[in-house]
């Protein structure tokens, strides 16, 4: 059987006396799109912030290829090949695309930043993504979809193996969404694991290989691509049969 790339086992997170997560499990394989679903407040964001090193877990463990990961902060997540693209991008708009991709890991020679090499390397990553803008362009002049590509390019440059995308189509047009889906499928074929968080069930059907569901801070279960139906997913999310009000 294939070894999981990521395992989050019995993850708990307490804020004071309130448990945002209790004994949550998540298993993700290389080369799959794994959707994470649940109502608002189910614990999706908290779980992913723990994975990204933004929050410490109160209990449980994270394993990468069955080896425990000691997570002290975001640097440990990056070193393990994990990054999270938030709805609000973490970009410096006044800098160029290349400068954003290399932010915090600039190339230096003789004590000086080697911008030409950074632009050349960043452009190679952009070409791999099929981007239509240049590494020398400033981020402030890019569309939302293009800024998202910069975030993905930065992840590729860092050799990320696990990419978390949180509501990535929220501000995209239909055409931009189709382009993003095509890119996600390419990344999956290259072996990247993508954790995809969306309340749009049609996107989950279109992209995901498996779906894990959280409810009230607890792990409910996982379904394969062949298993999910709208009614079953809604039942898992809310704990009862109800109208398919999540479909968009």
N, C-alpha and C positions, 0 to 999 in steps of 0.2 A: 504493500500500500504506500502511496506517496506520502512523504513526510510533510507535515504542515509547515508553511513558512512562518506563520504567526499563531500563537496560542495565548489567549488571555484566560486565565483559570481562576474562578472564584473571586473575581475582582469586586471589592467593596470600596465605597467612598462615603465617609460620614462628614457632615458639616454640623458641628455641635452635637445635638442629640438626633439630628435628622439624617437618615440614610438616603443618599441620592442613588446609590447602587448597592445591591446586596447579592453576592455570590454570582456574578455575571460571567458567563463563558462566551468566548468567541474564537472560532478556528477559521483561518484563512490560508488558502494555498496559493503558491506562485502561479501566475497566468490565469487568474480568475477575477471576475468582477463580483464582489460580494456586497449585496445591498444590506444596509442596516436601517430597519424601519421601526416606527413607534410613534405614538402621539407626542405632542409637545409635553415636555416634562417626563418623558419615559426614561431618560438617562443617556440618550445617544451622545449628546455633546460632552457630558461629563466623562463617559467612557473613552471617547476619542481624545479628549484633553489629557487623560491619563496616559494613553498610548503615545501622545506627542510630547509627554514630559512636562506639560503645563501644570498638572495637578499630581500630587503623590497619591497613590492608592492607600486606603486604610488597611486593606487586606487583599490577599491573592498574589498571583505572580504572572509575569509575562515571559514567554519563551519564544526565541527566534531559532527555528530549525531544531527544536527540542532542547535548546540551551538557555538557561535562565538569563534574563536581561536585568541587570541592576540599573534601575531608572532613577537617577537623581535630578534630572532636568532635561530641557530640550536638546542640549548638546548630546546627551546619551542617546536620545531618539534618533537624531541625525546620524550619529556614528553607526547606529544599527540599521540605517537605511530607511527611516520612517519620517514622513513629513505630512503635514495637514494643510490643505488649501482652504482657508476660511472664506465665508461669503464676502467679507471685506478684505480685499487683497492686502498683503503686507509688502507693499512696494513704495519706493521713493520716487514720486512723480517727476521731480526735477532732475533726476539722473537718467542716463541712457539705459537702454535695455541691457547692454553688456555689463554696465556698472551694477545694475540690479541683480543680474545673474551671478556675478562674482562678489556681491556684497558680503563682506566678512571673510572672504577668501581670495582677495586680490592677488594678482601676479606681480611680484616685485623683482626688479633687477637693479643692482647697485644702489639699493635704497630708494628707488623710484618705482612708482606704479607703471607697469608695462601695458598701457592701454591698447596699443595696436594688437598685441597677442590676445588680450582679453576679447577684443572685438572679433578677431578671426575665429577664436574658439567658440564664442557665443553664437556667431553666425552659422557655424557648422551644426550646432544644436538646433537652431531655428530652422535650418534647411531640412533637418531630419523630421521636424514637426510639420513641415510644409507651410511655415509662416510666410506671410506676404509683406511683412515689415522688416526693417533692417536692425541689426544689433546696435548701430550707431544712432538710431532714433531715440528721442526722449519719450519716456513712458507717459508723460502728460498729454501727448498727442495721439495716444492709442485708444481704440475703442475698448469697451468692457471685455469683449471676447478676446481681443488681442492681449490685453493685460492678463487675462487668464492663461493665455499661452505662454506669457513670460513666466508666470508662476510654475507652469509645467516644465518649461525649459530649465528653470533653476533646479527643479527636482531631478531632471535628467542629468544635468551637469554634476549634481551631487551624488549621482549613481544611486538614487533612491530605489528601493525595492518594494516598499509599501507606501502607496499614495492614497491619502484620505481626501475625498472631495465632498464638501458639504453644500448641498443645494446648488450645484454648479450651473444650472440652467436658469436660475431665478431671474436674471437680468438679460438673458439672451433671446434673440429673435429665433424664429423657426429654422431659418437657414443656418444661423450660428450654432444652434443646438445640434443640427444634423452633422455639422463639421466637427463639433466636440465629440459626438458619438463615434464618428469614424476614427478620430484620434484615440479615444479610449480603447476601441477594439484593436487598433494597431499596438498600443502599449501592452494590452493583454497578450497579444500574440508574441510579443518580445519577452514575455515572462514576468512582467510587473504584476503585482497584486494591487487591486484597486478596491478600496472600501468606499462605497457610493451611498451617500445619505440623501434621500429625497422623499418628499411626501407625494410625489407624482407617480402613481402606480403604473401608468403607461410607460414611463421611463424604466421602471424596475423590470417590467416584462421585456422591454426592448434590449436591455443591457446585461442584466444580472445572470450569473450562473447559479448562485444560491442567495437566499434571503434569510437573515437572522432578525428576530423580532424581540424588542424589549417592551415591557409594560410595567409602569410604576417602579422603575429601577430594578427590575428583575428580568432574567433571561427566560423567554417563553419557549423558543424553539427555532429550528431552522428548516427551510424547505429548499428543494432543488428547483432548477429551472422548470422541470416538467410538472412539479407539484402545485405551484401557487395558483389559486383562484382568487378573484377579488373578495369574494365572501369569506374565504378562509383566512386571508391576510387581515381583513378588517376584524374578524372574530378574534384572532390572536392579539391584535393591537388593543382592542377595547374590552375583550373578555366576554363578549356576548354577540349574538347575531344582530346585525343592524343593516340599514340601507347602505349601499356602496357609495357613501358620500365622499370618499377619499379620491375617487377617480377624477383625473384631470387630463 
